[in-house]
Amino acid sequence: MIDDKNQKIPLWRDDRFWRIALQVLAIVIFVAVVAIMISNLSRNLAQQGTKFGFSFLDNEAGFSISESLIPYKPKDPYTQVLLAGLVNSLRVMILGIFFTTIVGILAGIASFSDNWLLRNLNRVYVEVVRNTPLLLQLFFWYFAVFFSLPRPQEKLELPGPIFMSKRGIAIPWPENTLNVWLWLIVLVLGAIAAIFIWQWRNKLITEKAASGQPQIIALISMGIIAVFIIIFALGWQAPIATETGGTEGGLNLTLELSALLVGLVFYTGAFIAEIVRSGIQAVPKGQWEAAKSLGLKSGLVMRLVIFPQALRVMIPPLNSQYMNLAKNSSLAIAIGYPDLYAVANTTYNQSGRPIEVFIILMVVYLSINLTISLCMNLLNKSVQLTER
């Protein structure tokens, strides 16, 4: 009698073997295709009298850019100008993600407002902006809005003070000193501590039926301290108008940066508004009814009951929108803002190294997308742990 347990399954009938074998085969095919492409690239470059490599990055760039957060001169190498373009791109992406999140959440919540006018104005904003090409919107903000500002000698002065002219937008800004950076670190650490205190409060309420009042007092105290730090400790510098029409002090935003940032924020914010709306609609209606039966007003129902539950539905698609914002920032070349793509375009035209520059762009944008995905995954996990 044959023992079925000791009988070995032939390899050609073993599902585990074929799963591993097919994965190995896919890797071999991928490596072979990449090797063939690299071989063809090297051969074609050799026929043109060039050699694949990145040594050209040490050559003098020889061209200037309109703005840069880091020191750069035309005599600097291509490495420096690409780094300057990367910093400019990161500035737009970070600020864009921050402001577009605020605009998108406000617009998404406004879809459920009891105010008829606000609700329908929000619907018009979402439908018009989502169905208009982003490039056309950037042209509108740059040429029709910001480029129509008065001359520097006739600049607009808004409360703050904020000065607006064709030379740019000057706003108050903290000093660039060591003390300011230390206070900013304190604010970041305080924000992290506030998150842990809030999670601790939720755990005490759910597990021990505690009131959570001491934690609320601690959070309010931390918030008041943070407000005082922001107002008095950051050394805000207000811009001062000069006789030549310019400004001194504060932060000066160019028209190109302002138009790009506003266009990206309102365009991506319209898509995030739909994500927020769908996330709120995914919360069961029983949650609305239960919260209202407790006598809570509409604002408290949204802030304390509905919106926290909608986060688990909203966060995954937000990842795609943040990546779209990073990708769409390359349209800055259309209005003259020197982001990474615009600088790279000039670099490979001058150096004649399109392949190498393309590889650099691909690596940089993949790294940015992976960073965004990692942050959103961590945020999603923290939301899930808070719900538990």
Phi, psi and chi 1 to 4 in degrees:
 res  aa     phi    psi   chi1   chi2   chi3   chi4
   1 MET       -  133.5 -172.6  174.0 -179.0      -
   2 ILE   -87.5  131.8  -60.2  174.5      -      -
   3 ASP   -83.8  112.4 -171.7    1.2      -      -
   4 ASP   -64.8  -29.9  -66.0  -22.4      -      -
   5 LYS   -68.6  -36.3  -66.5 -177.3  178.8  179.0
   6 ASN   -87.8   -8.8  -64.2  -30.6      -      -
   7 GLN   -75.6  127.3 -173.6  178.4    6.6      -
   8 LYS   -84.7  141.1  -66.2 -176.6  177.7  179.4
   9 ILE   -83.2  131.1  -58.8  175.0      -      -
  10 PRO   -59.4  150.2  -21.3   32.0      -      -
  11 LEU   -60.2  -38.5  -73.5  178.9      -      -
  12 TRP   -70.9   -6.7   59.0   85.9      -      -
  13 ARG  -114.4    3.7  -63.6  177.6   58.0 -173.3
  14 ASP   -91.3  114.7 -167.5  -17.5      -      -
  15 ASP   -63.3  -37.4  -68.3  -20.4      -      -
  16 ARG   -62.0  -40.8  -65.7  173.7  -61.9  177.6
  17 PHE   -62.0  -44.1  167.1   75.9      -      -
  18 TRP   -70.2  -33.2  -76.3  111.4      -      -
  19 ARG   -62.4  -46.0  -77.4 -162.8  -64.9  -94.6
  20 ILE   -68.2  -41.9  -62.2  174.3      -      -
  21 ALA   -63.4  -40.7      -      -      -      -
  22 LEU   -67.1  -36.1  -69.8  176.0      -      -
  23 GLN   -66.6  -42.7  -68.1 -179.9   10.1      -
  24 VAL   -63.3  -41.3  172.2      -      -      -
  25 LEU   -63.1  -40.4 -179.9   61.9      -      -
  26 ALA   -63.4  -39.8      -      -      -      -
  27 ILE   -65.3  -42.1  -66.2  174.1      -      -
  28 VAL   -62.5  -43.5  170.9      -      -      -
  29 ILE   -63.7  -42.5  -66.3  174.7      -      -
  30 PHE   -61.8  -46.7  174.9   76.5      -      -
  31 VAL   -63.1  -39.0  172.0      -      -      -
  32 ALA   -65.2  -42.5      -      -      -      -
  33 VAL   -64.0  -43.3  170.7      -      -      -
  34 VAL   -63.2  -40.7  171.9      -      -      -
  35 ALA   -63.8  -40.7      -      -      -      -
  36 ILE   -64.7  -41.6  -66.8  172.9      -      -
  37 MET   -65.1  -41.7  -65.6  175.5   63.1      -
  38 ILE   -65.5  -39.1  -66.1  176.2      -      -
  39 SER   -63.9  -44.6  176.5      -      -      -
  40 ASN   -63.8  -39.4  -69.7  -23.4      -      -
  41 LEU   -62.4  -46.2  174.2   62.5      -      -
  42 SER   -62.8  -40.3  -59.5      -      -      -
  43 ARG   -67.1  -42.5 -176.0  167.0   57.1 -106.8
  44 ASN   -67.0  -39.6  -67.4  -27.2      -      -
  45 LEU   -66.1  -36.7  -70.2  177.3      -      -
  46 ALA   -65.0  -35.5      -      -      -      -
  47 GLN   -66.8  -29.0  -68.0  175.9   -3.5      -
  48 GLN   -86.0   -2.8  -62.8  176.7    2.5      -
  49 GLY    83.5   16.6      -      -      -      -
  50 THR  -118.9  164.3   58.1      -      -      -
  51 LYS  -128.5  134.8 -174.7  177.7  179.8 -178.6
  52 PHE   -64.1  131.4  179.6   80.4      -      -
  53 GLY   170.3  170.4      -      -      -      -
  54 PHE  -114.1   18.0  -63.9   90.8      -      -
  55 SER   -68.1  -20.5   58.5      -      -      -
  56 PHE   -64.8  -18.1   74.4   96.5      -      -
  57 LEU   -64.0  -19.7  -66.8  175.0      -      -
  58 ASP   -85.4   -6.3  -63.8  -32.0      -      -
  59 ASN   -75.9  160.2  -61.6  -23.9      -      -
  60 GLU   -67.7  132.1 -179.8 -179.1  -42.3      -
  61 ALA   -68.3  -52.2      -      -      -      -
  62 GLY    81.4    8.7      -      -      -      -
  63 PHE  -137.2  153.7   65.0   93.2      -      -
  64 SER  -104.3  160.4   59.2      -      -      -
  65 ILE  -124.8  155.1   56.5  178.4      -      -
  66 SER   -69.6  -31.1   57.9      -      -      -
  67 GLU  -154.0  149.9   57.7 -178.9  -63.6      -
  68 SER  -158.1  137.8  174.0      -      -      -
  69 LEU   -80.5  -20.5  -72.4  178.2      -      -
  70 ILE  -111.0  155.9   62.8  174.5      -      -
  71 PRO   -61.0  130.8  -21.2   31.9      -      -
  72 TYR  -152.0  136.5  168.1   72.4      -      -
  73 LYS  -131.1  154.9  -62.3  178.7 -179.5  179.0
  74 PRO   -57.3  -22.6  -26.7   34.9      -      -
  75 LYS   -78.9   -9.6  -66.1 -176.6  178.4 -179.9
  76 ASP   -72.2  159.5  -68.1  -25.8      -      -
  77 PRO   -72.6  170.4   25.6  -33.6      -      -
  78 TYR   -60.4  -29.9  -73.8  115.6      -      -
  79 THR   -58.5  -42.2  -53.3      -      -      -
  80 GLN   -69.2  -39.9 -171.5   70.7    8.4      -
  81 VAL   -72.4  -34.8   70.6      -      -      -
  82 LEU   -66.9  -37.1  -71.7  173.6      -      -
  83 LEU   -65.6  -39.5 -178.3   60.3      -      -
  84 ALA   -63.3  -41.4      -      -      -      -
  85 GLY   -64.7  -37.7      -      -      -      -
  86 LEU   -64.2  -42.8  174.8   60.2      -      -
  87 VAL   -63.4  -40.5  172.6      -      -      -
  88 ASN   -62.6  -40.3  -73.6  -17.9      -      -
  89 SER   -66.2  -42.7  -66.6      -      -      -
  90 LEU   -64.4  -35.1  -69.6  176.9      -      -
  91 ARG   -61.7  -44.7  173.9  168.4   60.2  167.4
  92 VAL   -65.8  -41.8  172.0      -      -      -
  93 MET   -65.8  -46.3  -66.6  175.7 -168.9      -
  94 ILE   -65.9  -49.1  -65.9  172.8      -      -
  95 LEU   -64.4  -38.8  -67.1  176.3      -      -
  96 GLY   -64.2  -43.6      -      -      -      -
  97 ILE   -63.3  -40.3  -71.5  174.2      -      -
  98 PHE   -64.6  -52.4  175.6   77.2      -      -
  99 PHE   -74.4  -34.6  -71.8  112.0      -      -
 100 THR   -69.6  -28.4 -161.2      -      -      -
 101 THR   -65.4  -43.0  -57.4      -      -      -
 102 ILE   -63.5  -48.0  -62.9  175.2      -      -
 103 VAL   -62.7  -43.8  171.8      -      -      -
 104 GLY   -64.8  -41.7      -      -      -      -
 105 ILE   -66.7  -44.1  -69.7  175.6      -      -
 106 LEU   -62.9  -42.3  -67.4  177.7      -      -
 107 ALA   -68.5  -37.6      -      -      -      -
 108 GLY   -66.4  -40.6      -      -      -      -
 109 ILE   -70.1  -33.5  -66.2  176.4      -      -
 110 ALA   -63.0  -20.1      -      -      -      -
 111 SER   -63.8  -21.0  -58.9      -      -      -
 112 PHE  -109.0   14.9  -58.8   88.9      -      -
 113 SER   -68.7  147.2  174.3      -      -      -
 114 ASP   -76.2  -13.2  -63.4  -29.3      -      -
 115 ASN   -81.6  118.1 -171.2  -53.9      -      -
 116 TRP   -61.6  -43.9  179.6   88.8      -      -
 117 LEU   -64.7  -47.1  179.8   60.0      -      -
 118 LEU   -62.1  -42.3  178.0   61.1      -      -
 119 ARG   -63.5  -41.4 -173.9  172.9   62.1 -106.8
 120 ASN   -79.3  -33.7  -75.3  -83.4      -      -
 121 LEU   -62.3  -39.1  -75.4  176.5      -      -
 122 ASN   -64.2  -39.5  175.0   74.8      -      -
 123 ARG   -63.6  -40.9  177.9   51.7   51.7 -169.6
 124 VAL   -62.9  -44.5  170.9      -      -      -
 125 TYR   -58.1  -48.2  154.7   68.2      -      -
 126 VAL   -63.9  -47.0  171.1      -      -      -
 127 GLU   -68.2  -42.1  -66.7  -61.1  -30.6      -
 128 VAL   -68.4  -47.7  170.6      -      -      -
 129 VAL   -68.5  -41.0  172.6      -      -      -
 130 ARG   -66.7  -27.4  -71.1 -179.4   70.3 -140.9
 131 ASN  -103.2   14.0  -67.3  -76.8      -      -
 132 THR  -113.9  131.3  -54.8      -      -      -
 133 PRO   -57.0  140.2  -23.7   32.9      -      -
 134 LEU   -62.2  -38.7  175.4   57.6      -      -
 135 LEU   -61.0  -40.5 -175.7   59.5      -      -
 136 LEU   -64.2  -38.4 -178.6   61.0      -      -
 137 GLN   -66.2  -38.7  -65.4 -174.8   42.5      -
 138 LEU   -63.7  -41.3  -68.1  179.1      -      -
 139 PHE   -62.3  -39.5  -74.8  151.5      -      -
 140 PHE   -62.9  -49.4  167.0   76.7      -      -
 141 TRP   -64.5  -36.8  -74.1  109.0      -      -
 142 TYR   -76.7  -53.1 -176.5   62.0      -      -
 143 PHE   -84.9  -40.2  -68.4  105.5      -      -
 144 ALA   -86.3  -26.3      -      -      -      -
 145 VAL  -107.5  -67.7  177.7      -      -      -
 146 PHE   -74.6  -35.6  -70.6  102.0      -      -
 147 PHE   -74.8  -12.8 -153.1   72.1      -      -
 148 SER   -89.5    5.1   62.4      -      -      -
 149 LEU   -65.2  156.6  -69.2  173.2      -      -
 150 PRO   -69.0  170.6   24.4  -33.6      -      -
 151 ARG   -66.5  161.1  -63.4  179.1  -58.7  171.3
 152 PRO   -56.5  -34.2  -26.9   34.3      -      -
 153 GLN   -70.7  -19.3  -67.5   77.2   10.4      -
 154 GLU  -119.0   31.8  -56.9  171.1   -5.4      -
 155 LYS   -62.3  152.4   54.8 -177.8  171.2  -67.7
 156 LEU   -81.1  141.9  -62.4  175.8      -      -
 157 GLU  -120.3  119.2 -177.5  175.8   -2.8      -
 158 LEU  -110.1  161.9  -57.7  177.9      -      -
 159 PRO   -57.9  141.6  -23.0   32.9      -      -
 160 GLY   149.1  -52.8      -      -      -      -
 161 PRO   -80.8  151.4   30.6  -32.6      -      -
 162 ILE  -127.1  127.5  -61.6  174.7      -      -
 163 PHE  -110.8  134.5  -63.3   99.2      -      -
 164 MET  -129.4  127.5  -56.8  177.6   65.0      -
 165 SER  -157.3 -178.4   67.6      -      -      -
 166 LYS   -66.2  -16.9  -70.1 -175.4 -178.9  -64.3
 167 ARG   -79.8  -15.8 -171.1  170.5  -67.3  179.9
 168 GLY   139.7 -172.9      -      -      -      -
 169 ILE  -117.8  120.4  -59.0  173.9      -      -
 170 ALA  -103.9  125.7      -      -      -      -
 171 ILE  -128.8  157.4   60.9  175.5      -      -
 172 PRO   -61.9  147.4  -21.6   32.7      -      -
 173 TRP  -154.2  146.4 -163.5 -107.2      -      -
 174 PRO   -65.6  156.8  -20.2   31.8      -      -
 175 GLU   -69.5  151.5  -63.6  177.5  -19.9      -
 176 ASN   -94.3   74.1 -172.3   13.3      -      -
 177 THR  -125.2  167.3   60.5      -      -      -
 178 LEU   -64.6  -39.2  178.6   60.5      -      -
 179 ASN   -62.1  -39.2  -70.5  -26.5      -      -
 180 VAL   -63.5  -43.7  171.6      -      -      -
 181 TRP   -64.1  -37.2  -74.6  104.6      -      -
 182 LEU   -65.1  -42.1  -68.2  176.7      -      -
 183 TRP   -65.9  -35.0  -78.2  115.7      -      -
 184 LEU   -64.6  -38.5  -71.5  175.3      -      -
 185 ILE   -63.2  -39.8  -67.0  174.0      -      -
 186 VAL   -61.5  -41.0  171.0      -      -      -
 187 LEU   -64.6  -41.5  -70.9  175.2      -      -
 188 VAL   -64.6  -44.3  172.2      -      -      -
 189 LEU   -63.9  -37.9  -65.6  177.3      -      -
 190 GLY   -64.5  -38.6      -      -      -      -
 191 ALA   -64.8  -41.0      -      -      -      -
 192 ILE   -64.0  -43.2  -64.1  173.6      -      -
 193 ALA   -62.8  -37.7      -      -      -      -
 194 ALA   -63.7  -37.5      -      -      -      -
 195 ILE   -63.1  -43.6  -66.2  174.0      -      -
 196 PHE   -66.3  -38.5  -77.8  105.4      -      -
 197 ILE   -64.7  -40.7  -67.1  174.6      -      -
 198 TRP   -63.6  -42.3 -179.3  -98.6      -      -
 199 GLN   -66.0  -38.0  -66.8  178.8  -10.1      -
 200 TRP   -62.9  -41.3  178.5   37.8      -      -
 201 ARG   -62.4  -45.9  174.4 -178.4  178.2  -88.1
 202 ASN   -61.5  -37.7  -68.2  -22.3      -      -
 203 LYS   -66.4  -41.6 -174.7  176.6 -179.7 -179.2
 204 LEU   -65.5  -38.2  -69.5  176.1      -      -
 205 ILE   -67.5  -43.0  -67.1  174.9      -      -
 206 THR   -77.6  -35.1   55.8      -      -      -
 207 GLU   -94.0  -34.9  -65.2 -178.2   -1.3      -
 208 LYS  -118.4    5.0  -61.1 -177.6  179.3 -179.1
 209 ALA    55.2   34.2      -      -      -      -
 210 ALA   -76.4  162.0      -      -      -      -
 211 SER   -77.3  -29.0   63.6      -      -      -
 212 GLY    74.5   10.9      -      -      -      -
 213 GLN   -65.8  -42.6 -166.3   69.1   19.6      -
 214 PRO   -60.6  -38.0  -23.9   34.8      -      -
 215 GLN   -67.7  -38.0  -70.1   77.1   21.3      -
 216 ILE   -63.4  -41.8  -73.4  -66.4      -      -
 217 ILE   -62.1  -42.0  -64.8  174.6      -      -
 218 ALA   -63.6  -41.6      -      -      -      -
 219 LEU   -66.2  -40.9  -69.9  173.3      -      -
 220 ILE   -64.2  -41.0  -66.6  175.2      -      -
 221 SER   -63.0  -43.4  -58.3      -      -      -
 222 MET   -63.4  -37.5  -67.1  173.4   64.3      -
 223 GLY   -65.2  -40.9      -      -      -      -
 224 ILE   -64.6  -43.6  -66.1  174.1      -      -
 225 ILE   -60.6  -42.1  -65.4  173.5      -      -
 226 ALA   -62.4  -39.5      -      -      -      -
 227 VAL   -63.2  -43.3  169.8      -      -      -
 228 PHE   -63.8  -38.4  -84.2   96.9      -      -
 229 ILE   -63.8  -44.9  -69.4  175.8      -      -
 230 ILE   -64.1  -38.9  -67.1  173.6      -      -
 231 ILE   -79.1  -43.9  -64.5  176.3      -      -
 232 PHE  -107.7  -22.4  -60.9  105.8      -      -
 233 ALA   -99.6  -12.3      -      -      -      -
 234 LEU   -89.2   -1.9  -64.5 -174.3      -      -
 235 GLY    60.3   55.6      -      -      -      -
 236 TRP   -62.8  136.0  -67.8   87.9      -      -
 237 GLN  -110.5  120.1  -74.8 -175.0  -24.7      -
 238 ALA   -87.3  137.7      -      -      -      -
 239 PRO   -66.1  143.0   23.4  -32.5      -      -
 240 ILE  -119.8  130.1  -58.5  174.0      -      -
 241 ALA   -72.7  141.0      -      -      -      -
 242 THR  -107.9  168.8   60.3      -      -      -
 243 GLU   -68.4  -26.4  -63.6 -179.9   -4.4      -
 244 THR   -81.2   -1.0   58.3      -      -      -
 245 GLY    99.4   -7.5      -      -      -      -
 246 GLY   -90.4 -166.9      -      -      -      -
 247 THR  -136.8  154.4   57.6      -      -      -
 248 GLU  -125.0  140.6  -66.6 -178.6   -6.0      -
 249 GLY    82.5  171.6      -      -      -      -
 250 GLY    70.0 -160.4      -      -      -      -
 251 LEU  -119.9  129.0  177.3   65.6      -      -
 252 ASN  -104.4  118.5 -172.7   68.1      -      -
 253 LEU  -100.4  126.4  -56.9  175.8      -      -
 254 THR   -70.2  161.5   61.7      -      -      -
 255 LEU   -63.6  -36.1  -62.3 -175.8      -      -
 256 GLU   -64.9  -46.0  -67.0   77.0   14.0      -
 257 LEU   -64.6  -42.3  173.8   59.1      -      -
 258 SER   -63.8  -46.0  -57.1      -      -      -
 259 ALA   -64.7  -42.3      -      -      -      -
 260 LEU   -64.0  -44.5  177.0   63.4      -      -
 261 LEU   -66.6  -45.4 -169.5   58.4      -      -
 262 VAL   -64.8  -42.5  172.1      -      -      -
 263 GLY   -62.8  -45.2      -      -      -      -
 264 LEU   -65.7  -39.7  -72.8  174.3      -      -
 265 VAL   -64.4  -49.6  165.3      -      -      -
 266 PHE   -72.5  -32.1  -79.0   98.6      -      -
 267 TYR   -70.1  -52.4  179.0   75.8      -      -
 268 THR   -68.9  -32.2  -46.5      -      -      -
 269 GLY   -61.0  -31.8      -      -      -      -
 270 ALA   -66.4  -38.1      -      -      -      -
 271 PHE   -71.7  -39.0  -71.7   89.6      -      -
 272 ILE   -66.3  -32.4  -67.9  179.8      -      -
 273 ALA   -60.1  -39.6      -      -      -      -
 274 GLU   -68.8  -35.2  -71.4  -64.1  -82.4      -
 275 ILE   -64.8  -43.5  -67.1  173.9      -      -
 276 VAL   -64.1  -42.9  173.4      -      -      -
 277 ARG   -61.7  -44.6 -177.8 -178.0   62.3   82.6
 278 SER   -67.9  -35.0   61.3      -      -      -
 279 GLY   -65.6  -39.3      -      -      -      -
 280 ILE   -69.1  -39.4  -67.4  174.4      -      -
 281 GLN   -67.8  -21.4  -73.9 -178.1  -26.6      -
 282 ALA   -74.0  -16.9      -      -      -      -
 283 VAL   -73.1  130.5  178.4      -      -      -
 284 PRO   -56.5  145.3  -23.9   32.9      -      -
 285 LYS   -63.8  -24.7  -69.3 -175.8  178.4  179.6
 286 GLY   -61.4  -29.2      -      -      -      -
 287 GLN   -67.6  -40.0  -62.6  -67.7  -40.2      -
 288 TRP   -62.3  -47.4  -68.2   83.6      -      -
 289 GLU   -65.8  -39.5  -64.2  171.3   -4.3      -
 290 ALA   -66.0  -40.0      -      -      -      -
 291 ALA   -67.8  -42.0      -      -      -      -
 292 LYS   -68.6  -29.9  -69.8 -178.3  178.7  179.6
 293 SER   -67.0  -20.3   66.8      -      -      -
 294 LEU   -82.8   -3.1  -63.4  175.2      -      -
 295 GLY    89.5   12.3      -      -      -      -
 296 LEU   -75.6  143.4  -63.8  177.0      -      -
 297 LYS   -75.6  166.6  -64.0 -178.5  179.2  179.7
 298 SER   -59.5  -40.3  -61.1      -      -      -
 299 GLY   -64.2  -41.8      -      -      -      -
 300 LEU   -69.4  -36.1  -69.0  176.1      -      -
 301 VAL   -60.6  -44.2  171.1      -      -      -
 302 MET   -67.5  -42.9  178.7   64.1   68.8      -
 303 ARG   -76.4  -36.7 -178.6  166.5   58.7   89.6
 304 LEU   -98.9  -26.2  -60.7  177.4      -      -
 305 VAL  -115.7  -54.0  179.4      -      -      -
 306 ILE   -79.9  -52.4  -56.0  -58.0      -      -
 307 PHE   -61.7  -43.5 -167.5   78.7      -      -
 308 PRO   -58.4  -35.6  -25.8   35.8      -      -
 309 GLN   -74.3  -28.0  -63.5 -176.5   64.0      -
 310 ALA   -76.4  -16.6      -      -      -      -
 311 LEU   -60.4  -39.4  -79.2  175.8      -      -
 312 ARG   -65.1  -23.9   57.4 -175.8  175.1 -177.6
 313 VAL   -87.1  -30.6 -179.9      -      -      -
 314 MET   -80.6  -36.6  -69.0  159.4   41.7      -
 315 ILE   -62.0  -46.2  -69.9  177.1      -      -
 316 PRO   -57.0  -48.7  -27.1   36.4      -      -
 317 PRO   -70.5  -21.7   21.4  -31.7      -      -
 318 LEU   -61.9  -31.7  -77.6  177.5      -      -
 319 ASN   -56.4  -44.7 -174.5   20.2      -      -
 320 SER   -65.8  -38.0  -60.3      -      -      -
 321 GLN   -68.6  -37.2  -68.0  -55.6  -40.2      -
 322 TYR   -65.6  -37.6  -68.6  153.5      -      -
 323 MET   -66.4  -38.7  -71.8 -175.2 -179.4      -
 324 ASN   -62.6  -38.7  -73.5  -22.9      -      -
 325 LEU   -63.1  -42.9 -173.1  145.4      -      -
 326 ALA   -63.0  -39.7      -      -      -      -
 327 LYS   -70.1  -43.8  175.6 -167.8   66.7  176.5
 328 ASN   -68.6  -17.5  -68.0  -27.7      -      -
 329 SER   -63.5  -17.3   65.4      -      -      -
 330 SER   -68.6  -14.2   60.9      -      -      -
 331 LEU   -70.2   -1.8  -69.0  175.0      -      -
 332 ALA   -57.8  -25.9      -      -      -      -
 333 ILE   -61.6  -24.9 -168.5  173.7      -      -
 334 ALA   -71.4  -26.6      -      -      -      -
 335 ILE  -114.3   11.8   57.2  175.5      -      -
 336 GLY    85.7   17.3      -      -      -      -
 337 TYR   -87.2  127.7  179.5   72.6      -      -
 338 PRO   -80.9   73.0   31.0  -33.9      -      -
 339 ASP   -83.6 -173.9   72.5  -35.1      -      -
 340 LEU   -62.5  -42.2  177.3   60.8      -      -
 341 TYR   -65.8  -42.3 -179.7   77.8      -      -
 342 ALA   -63.4  -43.0      -      -      -      -
 343 VAL   -66.7  -41.4  170.5      -      -      -
 344 ALA   -64.4  -35.1      -      -      -      -
 345 ASN   -61.6  -45.1 -173.7   41.5      -      -
 346 THR   -67.4  -36.3  -54.5      -      -      -
 347 THR   -62.9  -48.9  -62.0      -      -      -
 348 TYR   -76.2  -21.8   75.7   70.6      -      -
 349 ASN   -69.1  -37.2  -78.6  -29.5      -      -
 350 GLN   -80.7  -41.6  -72.7 -167.2  177.1      -
 351 SER   -85.5  -18.9   63.0      -      -      -
 352 GLY    69.6   29.0      -      -      -      -
 353 ARG  -121.7   64.8  -60.6  -78.6 -173.9  163.5
 354 PRO   -67.4  -35.1   24.7  -33.4      -      -
 355 ILE   -65.3  -48.9  -57.3  -61.6      -      -
 356 GLU   -63.1  -42.2  -68.4   86.2  -17.5      -
 357 VAL   -66.6  -37.9  175.0      -      -      -
 358 PHE   -62.8  -40.0  172.9   76.5      -      -
 359 ILE   -63.5  -41.6  -68.4  174.6      -      -
 360 ILE   -61.3  -46.4  -66.0  173.4      -      -
 361 LEU   -60.6  -43.2  -75.2  177.2      -      -
 362 MET   -62.5  -44.3 -178.2  177.8   65.2      -
 363 VAL   -64.4  -42.7  171.3      -      -      -
 364 VAL   -64.7  -49.0  170.1      -      -      -
 365 TYR   -68.8  -34.2  -79.0  111.7      -      -
 366 LEU   -64.3  -39.9  -78.3  176.7      -      -
 367 SER   -64.1  -40.6  -59.0      -      -      -
 368 ILE   -64.6  -44.6  -67.7  173.2      -      -
 369 ASN   -64.1  -40.1  -71.2  -22.7      -      -
 370 LEU   -65.2  -37.5  -72.1  175.3      -      -
 371 THR   -64.6  -43.7  -57.7      -      -      -
 372 ILE   -62.2  -43.6  -66.8  174.0      -      -
 373 SER   -62.9  -42.0  -63.0      -      -      -
 374 LEU   -63.5  -43.9  178.3   60.9      -      -
 375 CYS   -64.2  -41.7  -67.1      -      -      -
 376 MET   -68.8  -36.1  -64.2  -56.1  -66.7      -
 377 ASN   -64.7  -41.3  -72.9  -25.9      -      -
 378 LEU   -63.6  -40.4  -67.8  175.3      -      -
 379 LEU   -64.7  -40.5  179.6   59.5      -      -
 380 ASN   -64.1  -41.7 -167.9   21.8      -      -
 381 LYS   -66.0  -38.5  -70.3 -179.5  179.4  179.3
 382 SER   -66.0  -36.5   64.2      -      -      -
 383 VAL   -65.3  -42.4  169.8      -      -      -
 384 GLN   -64.2  -39.7  -66.7  176.1   -3.1      -
 385 LEU   -66.4  -36.1  -70.8  175.5      -      -
 386 THR   -65.1  -39.4  -58.0      -      -      -
 387 GLU   -64.9  -34.9  -69.2  180.0   -9.6      -
 388 ARG   -70.2      -  -66.9  176.4 -175.6  174.3
